[in-house]
Amino acid sequence: MAEKLREISDLSREELLEFVTDAAKRWLAHDGLWFQAIENKHGMEEAIEMDRLAWEKFTVNEANRIIKQLNLEPNGGLQALKQALKFRLYALINEQEIIEEDENTIVFRMNRCRVQEARKRKGLPDFPCKPVGIVEYTGFAQTIDPRIKTEIVACPPDAHPDEYYCAWRFKI
């Protein structure tokens, strides 16, 4: 007789956390493979433009799903943004931090980035993600609260300190 197949609902808390983290890694791997397919066929400039267009929609979708999942208040300001940033798919697989500069300003830093660290291991320069990052972080923040303004602190190809790959300032 065949053994009963496990269901997601059968997983322990620890197994669920491992599963969700692995799912985020699989999502990022697909994102990278999709990008490389466009790059190989049409070049880096076209791949970045297509990536920018995809992230323009995905970041809003992700923010709206997080708002619903966490039952965040509309126009929840920087507090809602700080909460939502902790539930992005990236938060499971990258090392990030949020610094409060004052009551109206926070800085989000991506200290360890799987994409950039993979390139570093291969001896490649930083991936020039700034055009995509502008769309991604601005769209995410404004979906959480349209009053939030996004500024770039640093994002490749910009120079950045060793402590982080990219950083974004959010003001309200």
Chimera marker file (.cmm) of the C-alpha trace (Angstrom):
<marker_set name="trace">
<marker id="1" x="0.000" y="0.000" z="0.000" r="1" g="1" b="0" radius="0.5"/>
<marker id="2" x="1.303" y="3.456" z="-0.922" r="1" g="1" b="0" radius="0.5"/>
<marker id="3" x="2.344" y="5.821" z="1.830" r="1" g="1" b="0" radius="0.5"/>
<marker id="4" x="0.013" y="8.797" z="2.380" r="1" g="1" b="0" radius="0.5"/>
<marker id="5" x="1.303" y="11.880" z="0.619" r="1" g="1" b="0" radius="0.5"/>
<marker id="6" x="1.991" y="14.873" z="2.844" r="1" g="1" b="0" radius="0.5"/>
<marker id="7" x="0.032" y="18.085" z="2.474" r="1" g="1" b="0" radius="0.5"/>
<marker id="8" x="1.246" y="21.594" z="3.260" r="1" g="1" b="0" radius="0.5"/>
<marker id="9" x="-1.149" y="21.618" z="6.222" r="1" g="1" b="0" radius="0.5"/>
<marker id="10" x="0.814" y="18.654" z="7.651" r="1" g="1" b="0" radius="0.5"/>
<marker id="11" x="4.035" y="20.655" z="7.960" r="1" g="1" b="0" radius="0.5"/>
<marker id="12" x="5.334" y="21.837" z="11.307" r="1" g="1" b="0" radius="0.5"/>
<marker id="13" x="5.976" y="25.536" z="11.917" r="1" g="1" b="0" radius="0.5"/>
<marker id="14" x="9.688" y="25.037" z="11.233" r="1" g="1" b="0" radius="0.5"/>
<marker id="15" x="8.972" y="23.084" z="8.053" r="1" g="1" b="0" radius="0.5"/>
<marker id="16" x="6.549" y="25.789" z="6.892" r="1" g="1" b="0" radius="0.5"/>
<marker id="17" x="9.179" y="28.496" z="7.441" r="1" g="1" b="0" radius="0.5"/>
<marker id="18" x="11.710" y="26.456" z="5.473" r="1" g="1" b="0" radius="0.5"/>
<marker id="19" x="9.146" y="25.877" z="2.722" r="1" g="1" b="0" radius="0.5"/>
<marker id="20" x="8.259" y="29.573" z="2.439" r="1" g="1" b="0" radius="0.5"/>
<marker id="21" x="11.930" y="30.581" z="2.390" r="1" g="1" b="0" radius="0.5"/>
<marker id="22" x="12.649" y="28.024" z="-0.312" r="1" g="1" b="0" radius="0.5"/>
<marker id="23" x="9.622" y="29.245" z="-2.300" r="1" g="1" b="0" radius="0.5"/>
<marker id="24" x="11.078" y="32.770" z="-2.180" r="1" g="1" b="0" radius="0.5"/>
<marker id="25" x="14.398" y="31.408" z="-3.486" r="1" g="1" b="0" radius="0.5"/>
<marker id="26" x="12.563" y="29.620" z="-6.302" r="1" g="1" b="0" radius="0.5"/>
<marker id="27" x="10.704" y="32.832" z="-7.150" r="1" g="1" b="0" radius="0.5"/>
<marker id="28" x="13.989" y="34.749" z="-7.318" r="1" g="1" b="0" radius="0.5"/>
<marker id="29" x="15.592" y="32.018" z="-9.443" r="1" g="1" b="0" radius="0.5"/>
<marker id="30" x="12.692" y="32.273" z="-11.909" r="1" g="1" b="0" radius="0.5"/>
<marker id="31" x="13.039" y="36.062" z="-11.972" r="1" g="1" b="0" radius="0.5"/>
<marker id="32" x="16.740" y="35.706" z="-12.775" r="1" g="1" b="0" radius="0.5"/>
<marker id="33" x="16.224" y="33.065" z="-15.456" r="1" g="1" b="0" radius="0.5"/>
<marker id="34" x="13.470" y="35.148" z="-17.065" r="1" g="1" b="0" radius="0.5"/>
<marker id="35" x="15.793" y="38.154" z="-17.094" r="1" g="1" b="0" radius="0.5"/>
<marker id="36" x="18.663" y="36.147" z="-18.602" r="1" g="1" b="0" radius="0.5"/>
<marker id="37" x="16.393" y="34.797" z="-21.336" r="1" g="1" b="0" radius="0.5"/>
<marker id="38" x="15.463" y="38.342" z="-22.380" r="1" g="1" b="0" radius="0.5"/>
<marker id="39" x="19.079" y="39.498" z="-22.058" r="1" g="1" b="0" radius="0.5"/>
<marker id="40" x="20.386" y="36.623" z="-24.198" r="1" g="1" b="0" radius="0.5"/>
<marker id="41" x="17.843" y="37.274" z="-26.946" r="1" g="1" b="0" radius="0.5"/>
<marker id="42" x="17.599" y="41.094" z="-26.898" r="1" g="1" b="0" radius="0.5"/>
<marker id="43" x="20.536" y="42.460" z="-24.877" r="1" g="1" b="0" radius="0.5"/>
<marker id="44" x="20.962" y="44.005" z="-21.431" r="1" g="1" b="0" radius="0.5"/>
<marker id="45" x="19.231" y="47.312" z="-22.170" r="1" g="1" b="0" radius="0.5"/>
<marker id="46" x="16.038" y="45.615" z="-23.413" r="1" g="1" b="0" radius="0.5"/>
<marker id="47" x="16.126" y="43.116" z="-20.523" r="1" g="1" b="0" radius="0.5"/>
<marker id="48" x="16.317" y="45.926" z="-17.977" r="1" g="1" b="0" radius="0.5"/>
<marker id="49" x="13.419" y="47.729" z="-19.676" r="1" g="1" b="0" radius="0.5"/>
<marker id="50" x="11.275" y="44.559" z="-19.652" r="1" g="1" b="0" radius="0.5"/>
<marker id="51" x="12.254" y="43.913" z="-16.027" r="1" g="1" b="0" radius="0.5"/>
<marker id="52" x="11.297" y="47.485" z="-15.133" r="1" g="1" b="0" radius="0.5"/>
<marker id="53" x="7.890" y="47.031" z="-16.776" r="1" g="1" b="0" radius="0.5"/>
<marker id="54" x="7.293" y="43.729" z="-14.971" r="1" g="1" b="0" radius="0.5"/>
<marker id="55" x="8.322" y="45.146" z="-11.585" r="1" g="1" b="0" radius="0.5"/>
<marker id="56" x="6.083" y="48.172" z="-12.120" r="1" g="1" b="0" radius="0.5"/>
<marker id="57" x="3.121" y="45.795" z="-11.896" r="1" g="1" b="0" radius="0.5"/>
<marker id="58" x="4.536" y="43.146" z="-9.547" r="1" g="1" b="0" radius="0.5"/>
<marker id="59" x="5.526" y="45.582" z="-6.793" r="1" g="1" b="0" radius="0.5"/>
<marker id="60" x="1.971" y="46.987" z="-6.624" r="1" g="1" b="0" radius="0.5"/>
<marker id="61" x="0.559" y="43.452" z="-6.600" r="1" g="1" b="0" radius="0.5"/>
<marker id="62" x="2.929" y="42.384" z="-3.825" r="1" g="1" b="0" radius="0.5"/>
<marker id="63" x="2.156" y="45.482" z="-1.734" r="1" g="1" b="0" radius="0.5"/>
<marker id="64" x="-1.605" y="45.016" z="-2.122" r="1" g="1" b="0" radius="0.5"/>
<marker id="65" x="-1.370" y="41.363" z="-1.100" r="1" g="1" b="0" radius="0.5"/>
<marker id="66" x="0.686" y="42.282" z="1.968" r="1" g="1" b="0" radius="0.5"/>
<marker id="67" x="-1.798" y="45.038" z="2.884" r="1" g="1" b="0" radius="0.5"/>
<marker id="68" x="-4.623" y="42.508" z="2.705" r="1" g="1" b="0" radius="0.5"/>
<marker id="69" x="-2.729" y="39.712" z="4.496" r="1" g="1" b="0" radius="0.5"/>
<marker id="70" x="-1.644" y="41.960" z="7.374" r="1" g="1" b="0" radius="0.5"/>
<marker id="71" x="-4.857" y="44.005" z="7.359" r="1" g="1" b="0" radius="0.5"/>
<marker id="72" x="-2.848" y="47.227" z="7.192" r="1" g="1" b="0" radius="0.5"/>
<marker id="73" x="-4.708" y="50.508" z="7.505" r="1" g="1" b="0" radius="0.5"/>
<marker id="74" x="-5.022" y="52.574" z="4.311" r="1" g="1" b="0" radius="0.5"/>
<marker id="75" x="-2.551" y="55.476" z="4.283" r="1" g="1" b="0" radius="0.5"/>
<marker id="76" x="-0.744" y="53.901" z="7.236" r="1" g="1" b="0" radius="0.5"/>
<marker id="77" x="2.369" y="55.998" z="6.718" r="1" g="1" b="0" radius="0.5"/>
<marker id="78" x="5.899" y="54.905" z="7.438" r="1" g="1" b="0" radius="0.5"/>
<marker id="79" x="4.790" y="52.498" z="10.158" r="1" g="1" b="0" radius="0.5"/>
<marker id="80" x="2.762" y="50.515" z="7.612" r="1" g="1" b="0" radius="0.5"/>
<marker id="81" x="5.645" y="50.664" z="5.132" r="1" g="1" b="0" radius="0.5"/>
<marker id="82" x="8.113" y="49.349" z="7.732" r="1" g="1" b="0" radius="0.5"/>
<marker id="83" x="5.737" y="46.484" z="8.484" r="1" g="1" b="0" radius="0.5"/>
<marker id="84" x="5.108" y="45.684" z="4.814" r="1" g="1" b="0" radius="0.5"/>
<marker id="85" x="8.824" y="45.696" z="3.926" r="1" g="1" b="0" radius="0.5"/>
<marker id="86" x="9.337" y="42.889" z="6.451" r="1" g="1" b="0" radius="0.5"/>
<marker id="87" x="6.852" y="40.695" z="4.542" r="1" g="1" b="0" radius="0.5"/>
<marker id="88" x="8.190" y="41.082" z="1.001" r="1" g="1" b="0" radius="0.5"/>
<marker id="89" x="9.531" y="37.937" z="-0.627" r="1" g="1" b="0" radius="0.5"/>
<marker id="90" x="13.005" y="39.502" z="-0.506" r="1" g="1" b="0" radius="0.5"/>
<marker id="91" x="12.829" y="39.764" z="3.281" r="1" g="1" b="0" radius="0.5"/>
<marker id="92" x="13.004" y="35.970" z="3.566" r="1" g="1" b="0" radius="0.5"/>
<marker id="93" x="16.210" y="35.577" z="1.570" r="1" g="1" b="0" radius="0.5"/>
<marker id="94" x="18.140" y="38.852" z="1.815" r="1" g="1" b="0" radius="0.5"/>
<marker id="95" x="19.494" y="40.696" z="4.826" r="1" g="1" b="0" radius="0.5"/>
<marker id="96" x="17.886" y="44.103" z="5.157" r="1" g="1" b="0" radius="0.5"/>
<marker id="97" x="17.475" y="46.792" z="7.790" r="1" g="1" b="0" radius="0.5"/>
<marker id="98" x="15.342" y="49.854" z="8.417" r="1" g="1" b="0" radius="0.5"/>
<marker id="99" x="16.852" y="52.932" z="10.034" r="1" g="1" b="0" radius="0.5"/>
<marker id="100" x="14.631" y="55.668" z="11.448" r="1" g="1" b="0" radius="0.5"/>
<marker id="101" x="16.221" y="59.027" z="10.679" r="1" g="1" b="0" radius="0.5"/>
<marker id="102" x="13.369" y="61.000" z="12.240" r="1" g="1" b="0" radius="0.5"/>
<marker id="103" x="9.605" y="60.676" z="12.691" r="1" g="1" b="0" radius="0.5"/>
<marker id="104" x="9.030" y="61.461" z="9.006" r="1" g="1" b="0" radius="0.5"/>
<marker id="105" x="11.949" y="59.592" z="7.417" r="1" g="1" b="0" radius="0.5"/>
<marker id="106" x="13.242" y="56.034" z="7.268" r="1" g="1" b="0" radius="0.5"/>
<marker id="107" x="16.077" y="54.466" z="5.293" r="1" g="1" b="0" radius="0.5"/>
<marker id="108" x="15.734" y="50.918" z="4.007" r="1" g="1" b="0" radius="0.5"/>
<marker id="109" x="19.043" y="49.163" z="3.283" r="1" g="1" b="0" radius="0.5"/>
<marker id="110" x="19.628" y="45.896" z="1.463" r="1" g="1" b="0" radius="0.5"/>
<marker id="111" x="22.734" y="44.717" z="3.295" r="1" g="1" b="0" radius="0.5"/>
<marker id="112" x="23.023" y="41.293" z="1.681" r="1" g="1" b="0" radius="0.5"/>
<marker id="113" x="21.440" y="40.649" z="-1.706" r="1" g="1" b="0" radius="0.5"/>
<marker id="114" x="21.382" y="37.148" z="-3.191" r="1" g="1" b="0" radius="0.5"/>
<marker id="115" x="21.547" y="38.508" z="-6.739" r="1" g="1" b="0" radius="0.5"/>
<marker id="116" x="24.513" y="40.794" z="-6.098" r="1" g="1" b="0" radius="0.5"/>
<marker id="117" x="26.378" y="38.262" z="-3.968" r="1" g="1" b="0" radius="0.5"/>
<marker id="118" x="25.994" y="35.579" z="-6.665" r="1" g="1" b="0" radius="0.5"/>
<marker id="119" x="27.506" y="37.995" z="-9.198" r="1" g="1" b="0" radius="0.5"/>
<marker id="120" x="30.309" y="38.841" z="-6.781" r="1" g="1" b="0" radius="0.5"/>
<marker id="121" x="31.125" y="35.119" z="-6.353" r="1" g="1" b="0" radius="0.5"/>
<marker id="122" x="31.355" y="34.821" z="-10.149" r="1" g="1" b="0" radius="0.5"/>
<marker id="123" x="33.698" y="37.823" z="-10.360" r="1" g="1" b="0" radius="0.5"/>
<marker id="124" x="31.055" y="39.947" z="-12.114" r="1" g="1" b="0" radius="0.5"/>
<marker id="125" x="30.339" y="43.609" z="-11.427" r="1" g="1" b="0" radius="0.5"/>
<marker id="126" x="27.219" y="44.614" z="-9.517" r="1" g="1" b="0" radius="0.5"/>
<marker id="127" x="24.012" y="44.162" z="-11.462" r="1" g="1" b="0" radius="0.5"/>
<marker id="128" x="22.830" y="47.661" z="-12.505" r="1" g="1" b="0" radius="0.5"/>
<marker id="129" x="19.409" y="47.401" z="-10.862" r="1" g="1" b="0" radius="0.5"/>
<marker id="130" x="18.813" y="51.124" z="-10.281" r="1" g="1" b="0" radius="0.5"/>
<marker id="131" x="16.236" y="51.637" z="-13.097" r="1" g="1" b="0" radius="0.5"/>
<marker id="132" x="14.230" y="48.684" z="-11.799" r="1" g="1" b="0" radius="0.5"/>
<marker id="133" x="14.730" y="49.660" z="-8.158" r="1" g="1" b="0" radius="0.5"/>
<marker id="134" x="13.333" y="53.138" z="-8.715" r="1" g="1" b="0" radius="0.5"/>
<marker id="135" x="10.102" y="51.674" z="-10.093" r="1" g="1" b="0" radius="0.5"/>
<marker id="136" x="9.993" y="48.866" z="-7.536" r="1" g="1" b="0" radius="0.5"/>
<marker id="137" x="10.539" y="50.837" z="-4.327" r="1" g="1" b="0" radius="0.5"/>
<marker id="138" x="8.557" y="53.898" z="-5.404" r="1" g="1" b="0" radius="0.5"/>
<marker id="139" x="5.604" y="51.756" z="-6.486" r="1" g="1" b="0" radius="0.5"/>
<marker id="140" x="5.708" y="49.630" z="-3.357" r="1" g="1" b="0" radius="0.5"/>
<marker id="141" x="5.841" y="52.612" z="-0.992" r="1" g="1" b="0" radius="0.5"/>
<marker id="142" x="3.128" y="54.563" z="-2.810" r="1" g="1" b="0" radius="0.5"/>
<marker id="143" x="0.838" y="51.533" z="-2.812" r="1" g="1" b="0" radius="0.5"/>
<marker id="144" x="1.235" y="51.346" z="0.963" r="1" g="1" b="0" radius="0.5"/>
<marker id="145" x="0.611" y="55.103" z="1.264" r="1" g="1" b="0" radius="0.5"/>
<marker id="146" x="0.480" y="57.538" z="-1.694" r="1" g="1" b="0" radius="0.5"/>
<marker id="147" x="1.940" y="60.293" z="0.501" r="1" g="1" b="0" radius="0.5"/>
<marker id="148" x="5.303" y="58.496" z="0.799" r="1" g="1" b="0" radius="0.5"/>
<marker id="149" x="8.124" y="59.920" z="-1.314" r="1" g="1" b="0" radius="0.5"/>
<marker id="150" x="11.054" y="57.690" z="-2.301" r="1" g="1" b="0" radius="0.5"/>
<marker id="151" x="14.652" y="58.823" z="-2.755" r="1" g="1" b="0" radius="0.5"/>
<marker id="152" x="17.681" y="56.809" z="-3.821" r="1" g="1" b="0" radius="0.5"/>
<marker id="153" x="20.558" y="56.774" z="-1.356" r="1" g="1" b="0" radius="0.5"/>
<marker id="154" x="22.571" y="54.343" z="-3.512" r="1" g="1" b="0" radius="0.5"/>
<marker id="155" x="21.776" y="51.567" z="-5.961" r="1" g="1" b="0" radius="0.5"/>
<marker id="156" x="24.054" y="49.838" z="-8.486" r="1" g="1" b="0" radius="0.5"/>
<marker id="157" x="25.529" y="50.901" z="-10.779" r="1" g="1" b="0" radius="0.5"/>
<marker id="158" x="26.058" y="53.696" z="-8.199" r="1" g="1" b="0" radius="0.5"/>
<marker id="159" x="28.975" y="53.244" z="-5.849" r="1" g="1" b="0" radius="0.5"/>
<marker id="160" x="27.903" y="51.945" z="-2.441" r="1" g="1" b="0" radius="0.5"/>
<marker id="161" x="29.656" y="51.163" z="0.832" r="1" g="1" b="0" radius="0.5"/>
<marker id="162" x="30.518" y="47.582" z="1.714" r="1" g="1" b="0" radius="0.5"/>
<marker id="163" x="27.742" y="47.521" z="4.362" r="1" g="1" b="0" radius="0.5"/>
<marker id="164" x="24.931" y="47.515" z="1.796" r="1" g="1" b="0" radius="0.5"/>
<marker id="165" x="24.158" y="47.142" z="-1.899" r="1" g="1" b="0" radius="0.5"/>
<marker id="166" x="21.274" y="49.567" z="-2.133" r="1" g="1" b="0" radius="0.5"/>
<marker id="167" x="19.508" y="51.997" z="0.163" r="1" g="1" b="0" radius="0.5"/>
<marker id="168" x="16.281" y="53.941" z="-0.173" r="1" g="1" b="0" radius="0.5"/>
<marker id="169" x="14.987" y="56.881" z="1.837" r="1" g="1" b="0" radius="0.5"/>
<marker id="170" x="11.257" y="57.131" z="2.412" r="1" g="1" b="0" radius="0.5"/>
<marker id="171" x="9.687" y="60.398" z="3.602" r="1" g="1" b="0" radius="0.5"/>
<marker id="172" x="6.180" y="61.405" z="4.452" r="1" g="1" b="0" radius="0.5"/>
<link id1="1" id2="2" r="1" g="1" b="0" radius="0.2"/>
<link id1="2" id2="3" r="1" g="1" b="0" radius="0.2"/>
<link id1="3" id2="4" r="1" g="1" b="0" radius="0.2"/>
<link id1="4" id2="5" r="1" g="1" b="0" radius="0.2"/>
<link id1="5" id2="6" r="1" g="1" b="0" radius="0.2"/>
<link id1="6" id2="7" r="1" g="1" b="0" radius="0.2"/>
<link id1="7" id2="8" r="1" g="1" b="0" radius="0.2"/>
<link id1="8" id2="9" r="1" g="1" b="0" radius="0.2"/>
<link id1="9" id2="10" r="1" g="1" b="0" radius="0.2"/>
<link id1="10" id2="11" r="1" g="1" b="0" radius="0.2"/>
<link id1="11" id2="12" r="1" g="1" b="0" radius="0.2"/>
<link id1="12" id2="13" r="1" g="1" b="0" radius="0.2"/>
<link id1="13" id2="14" r="1" g="1" b="0" radius="0.2"/>
<link id1="14" id2="15" r="1" g="1" b="0" radius="0.2"/>
<link id1="15" id2="16" r="1" g="1" b="0" radius="0.2"/>
<link id1="16" id2="17" r="1" g="1" b="0" radius="0.2"/>
<link id1="17" id2="18" r="1" g="1" b="0" radius="0.2"/>
<link id1="18" id2="19" r="1" g="1" b="0" radius="0.2"/>
<link id1="19" id2="20" r="1" g="1" b="0" radius="0.2"/>
<link id1="20" id2="21" r="1" g="1" b="0" radius="0.2"/>
<link id1="21" id2="22" r="1" g="1" b="0" radius="0.2"/>
<link id1="22" id2="23" r="1" g="1" b="0" radius="0.2"/>
<link id1="23" id2="24" r="1" g="1" b="0" radius="0.2"/>
<link id1="24" id2="25" r="1" g="1" b="0" radius="0.2"/>
<link id1="25" id2="26" r="1" g="1" b="0" radius="0.2"/>
<link id1="26" id2="27" r="1" g="1" b="0" radius="0.2"/>
<link id1="27" id2="28" r="1" g="1" b="0" radius="0.2"/>
<link id1="28" id2="29" r="1" g="1" b="0" radius="0.2"/>
<link id1="29" id2="30" r="1" g="1" b="0" radius="0.2"/>
<link id1="30" id2="31" r="1" g="1" b="0" radius="0.2"/>
<link id1="31" id2="32" r="1" g="1" b="0" radius="0.2"/>
<link id1="32" id2="33" r="1" g="1" b="0" radius="0.2"/>
<link id1="33" id2="34" r="1" g="1" b="0" radius="0.2"/>
<link id1="34" id2="35" r="1" g="1" b="0" radius="0.2"/>
<link id1="35" id2="36" r="1" g="1" b="0" radius="0.2"/>
<link id1="36" id2="37" r="1" g="1" b="0" radius="0.2"/>
<link id1="37" id2="38" r="1" g="1" b="0" radius="0.2"/>
<link id1="38" id2="39" r="1" g="1" b="0" radius="0.2"/>
<link id1="39" id2="40" r="1" g="1" b="0" radius="0.2"/>
<link id1="40" id2="41" r="1" g="1" b="0" radius="0.2"/>
<link id1="41" id2="42" r="1" g="1" b="0" radius="0.2"/>
<link id1="42" id2="43" r="1" g="1" b="0" radius="0.2"/>
<link id1="43" id2="44" r="1" g="1" b="0" radius="0.2"/>
<link id1="44" id2="45" r="1" g="1" b="0" radius="0.2"/>
<link id1="45" id2="46" r="1" g="1" b="0" radius="0.2"/>
<link id1="46" id2="47" r="1" g="1" b="0" radius="0.2"/>
<link id1="47" id2="48" r="1" g="1" b="0" radius="0.2"/>
<link id1="48" id2="49" r="1" g="1" b="0" radius="0.2"/>
<link id1="49" id2="50" r="1" g="1" b="0" radius="0.2"/>
<link id1="50" id2="51" r="1" g="1" b="0" radius="0.2"/>
<link id1="51" id2="52" r="1" g="1" b="0" radius="0.2"/>
<link id1="52" id2="53" r="1" g="1" b="0" radius="0.2"/>
<link id1="53" id2="54" r="1" g="1" b="0" radius="0.2"/>
<link id1="54" id2="55" r="1" g="1" b="0" radius="0.2"/>
<link id1="55" id2="56" r="1" g="1" b="0" radius="0.2"/>
<link id1="56" id2="57" r="1" g="1" b="0" radius="0.2"/>
<link id1="57" id2="58" r="1" g="1" b="0" radius="0.2"/>
<link id1="58" id2="59" r="1" g="1" b="0" radius="0.2"/>
<link id1="59" id2="60" r="1" g="1" b="0" radius="0.2"/>
<link id1="60" id2="61" r="1" g="1" b="0" radius="0.2"/>
<link id1="61" id2="62" r="1" g="1" b="0" radius="0.2"/>
<link id1="62" id2="63" r="1" g="1" b="0" radius="0.2"/>
<link id1="63" id2="64" r="1" g="1" b="0" radius="0.2"/>
<link id1="64" id2="65" r="1" g="1" b="0" radius="0.2"/>
<link id1="65" id2="66" r="1" g="1" b="0" radius="0.2"/>
<link id1="66" id2="67" r="1" g="1" b="0" radius="0.2"/>
<link id1="67" id2="68" r="1" g="1" b="0" radius="0.2"/>
<link id1="68" id2="69" r="1" g="1" b="0" radius="0.2"/>
<link id1="69" id2="70" r="1" g="1" b="0" radius="0.2"/>
<link id1="70" id2="71" r="1" g="1" b="0" radius="0.2"/>
<link id1="71" id2="72" r="1" g="1" b="0" radius="0.2"/>
<link id1="72" id2="73" r="1" g="1" b="0" radius="0.2"/>
<link id1="73" id2="74" r="1" g="1" b="0" radius="0.2"/>
<link id1="74" id2="75" r="1" g="1" b="0" radius="0.2"/>
<link id1="75" id2="76" r="1" g="1" b="0" radius="0.2"/>
<link id1="76" id2="77" r="1" g="1" b="0" radius="0.2"/>
<link id1="77" id2="78" r="1" g="1" b="0" radius="0.2"/>
<link id1="78" id2="79" r="1" g="1" b="0" radius="0.2"/>
<link id1="79" id2="80" r="1" g="1" b="0" radius="0.2"/>
<link id1="80" id2="81" r="1" g="1" b="0" radius="0.2"/>
<link id1="81" id2="82" r="1" g="1" b="0" radius="0.2"/>
<link id1="82" id2="83" r="1" g="1" b="0" radius="0.2"/>
<link id1="83" id2="84" r="1" g="1" b="0" radius="0.2"/>
<link id1="84" id2="85" r="1" g="1" b="0" radius="0.2"/>
<link id1="85" id2="86" r="1" g="1" b="0" radius="0.2"/>
<link id1="86" id2="87" r="1" g="1" b="0" radius="0.2"/>
<link id1="87" id2="88" r="1" g="1" b="0" radius="0.2"/>
<link id1="88" id2="89" r="1" g="1" b="0" radius="0.2"/>
<link id1="89" id2="90" r="1" g="1" b="0" radius="0.2"/>
<link id1="90" id2="91" r="1" g="1" b="0" radius="0.2"/>
<link id1="91" id2="92" r="1" g="1" b="0" radius="0.2"/>
<link id1="92" id2="93" r="1" g="1" b="0" radius="0.2"/>
<link id1="93" id2="94" r="1" g="1" b="0" radius="0.2"/>
<link id1="94" id2="95" r="1" g="1" b="0" radius="0.2"/>
<link id1="95" id2="96" r="1" g="1" b="0" radius="0.2"/>
<link id1="96" id2="97" r="1" g="1" b="0" radius="0.2"/>
<link id1="97" id2="98" r="1" g="1" b="0" radius="0.2"/>
<link id1="98" id2="99" r="1" g="1" b="0" radius="0.2"/>
<link id1="99" id2="100" r="1" g="1" b="0" radius="0.2"/>
<link id1="100" id2="101" r="1" g="1" b="0" radius="0.2"/>
<link id1="101" id2="102" r="1" g="1" b="0" radius="0.2"/>
<link id1="102" id2="103" r="1" g="1" b="0" radius="0.2"/>
<link id1="103" id2="104" r="1" g="1" b="0" radius="0.2"/>
<link id1="104" id2="105" r="1" g="1" b="0" radius="0.2"/>
<link id1="105" id2="106" r="1" g="1" b="0" radius="0.2"/>
<link id1="106" id2="107" r="1" g="1" b="0" radius="0.2"/>
<link id1="107" id2="108" r="1" g="1" b="0" radius="0.2"/>
<link id1="108" id2="109" r="1" g="1" b="0" radius="0.2"/>
<link id1="109" id2="110" r="1" g="1" b="0" radius="0.2"/>
<link id1="110" id2="111" r="1" g="1" b="0" radius="0.2"/>
<link id1="111" id2="112" r="1" g="1" b="0" radius="0.2"/>
<link id1="112" id2="113" r="1" g="1" b="0" radius="0.2"/>
<link id1="113" id2="114" r="1" g="1" b="0" radius="0.2"/>
<link id1="114" id2="115" r="1" g="1" b="0" radius="0.2"/>
<link id1="115" id2="116" r="1" g="1" b="0" radius="0.2"/>
<link id1="116" id2="117" r="1" g="1" b="0" radius="0.2"/>
<link id1="117" id2="118" r="1" g="1" b="0" radius="0.2"/>
<link id1="118" id2="119" r="1" g="1" b="0" radius="0.2"/>
<link id1="119" id2="120" r="1" g="1" b="0" radius="0.2"/>
<link id1="120" id2="121" r="1" g="1" b="0" radius="0.2"/>
<link id1="121" id2="122" r="1" g="1" b="0" radius="0.2"/>
<link id1="122" id2="123" r="1" g="1" b="0" radius="0.2"/>
<link id1="123" id2="124" r="1" g="1" b="0" radius="0.2"/>
<link id1="124" id2="125" r="1" g="1" b="0" radius="0.2"/>
<link id1="125" id2="126" r="1" g="1" b="0" radius="0.2"/>
<link id1="126" id2="127" r="1" g="1" b="0" radius="0.2"/>
<link id1="127" id2="128" r="1" g="1" b="0" radius="0.2"/>
<link id1="128" id2="129" r="1" g="1" b="0" radius="0.2"/>
<link id1="129" id2="130" r="1" g="1" b="0" radius="0.2"/>
<link id1="130" id2="131" r="1" g="1" b="0" radius="0.2"/>
<link id1="131" id2="132" r="1" g="1" b="0" radius="0.2"/>
<link id1="132" id2="133" r="1" g="1" b="0" radius="0.2"/>
<link id1="133" id2="134" r="1" g="1" b="0" radius="0.2"/>
<link id1="134" id2="135" r="1" g="1" b="0" radius="0.2"/>
<link id1="135" id2="136" r="1" g="1" b="0" radius="0.2"/>
<link id1="136" id2="137" r="1" g="1" b="0" radius="0.2"/>
<link id1="137" id2="138" r="1" g="1" b="0" radius="0.2"/>
<link id1="138" id2="139" r="1" g="1" b="0" radius="0.2"/>
<link id1="139" id2="140" r="1" g="1" b="0" radius="0.2"/>
<link id1="140" id2="141" r="1" g="1" b="0" radius="0.2"/>
<link id1="141" id2="142" r="1" g="1" b="0" radius="0.2"/>
<link id1="142" id2="143" r="1" g="1" b="0" radius="0.2"/>
<link id1="143" id2="144" r="1" g="1" b="0" radius="0.2"/>
<link id1="144" id2="145" r="1" g="1" b="0" radius="0.2"/>
<link id1="145" id2="146" r="1" g="1" b="0" radius="0.2"/>
<link id1="146" id2="147" r="1" g="1" b="0" radius="0.2"/>
<link id1="147" id2="148" r="1" g="1" b="0" radius="0.2"/>
<link id1="148" id2="149" r="1" g="1" b="0" radius="0.2"/>
<link id1="149" id2="150" r="1" g="1" b="0" radius="0.2"/>
<link id1="150" id2="151" r="1" g="1" b="0" radius="0.2"/>
<link id1="151" id2="152" r="1" g="1" b="0" radius="0.2"/>
<link id1="152" id2="153" r="1" g="1" b="0" radius="0.2"/>
<link id1="153" id2="154" r="1" g="1" b="0" radius="0.2"/>
<link id1="154" id2="155" r="1" g="1" b="0" radius="0.2"/>
<link id1="155" id2="156" r="1" g="1" b="0" radius="0.2"/>
<link id1="156" id2="157" r="1" g="1" b="0" radius="0.2"/>
<link id1="157" id2="158" r="1" g="1" b="0" radius="0.2"/>
<link id1="158" id2="159" r="1" g="1" b="0" radius="0.2"/>
<link id1="159" id2="160" r="1" g="1" b="0" radius="0.2"/>
<link id1="160" id2="161" r="1" g="1" b="0" radius="0.2"/>
<link id1="161" id2="162" r="1" g="1" b="0" radius="0.2"/>
<link id1="162" id2="163" r="1" g="1" b="0" radius="0.2"/>
<link id1="163" id2="164" r="1" g="1" b="0" radius="0.2"/>
<link id1="164" id2="165" r="1" g="1" b="0" radius="0.2"/>
<link id1="165" id2="166" r="1" g="1" b="0" radius="0.2"/>
<link id1="166" id2="167" r="1" g="1" b="0" radius="0.2"/>
<link id1="167" id2="168" r="1" g="1" b="0" radius="0.2"/>
<link id1="168" id2="169" r="1" g="1" b="0" radius="0.2"/>
<link id1="169" id2="170" r="1" g="1" b="0" radius="0.2"/>
<link id1="170" id2="171" r="1" g="1" b="0" radius="0.2"/>
<link id1="171" id2="172" r="1" g="1" b="0" radius="0.2"/>
</marker_set>
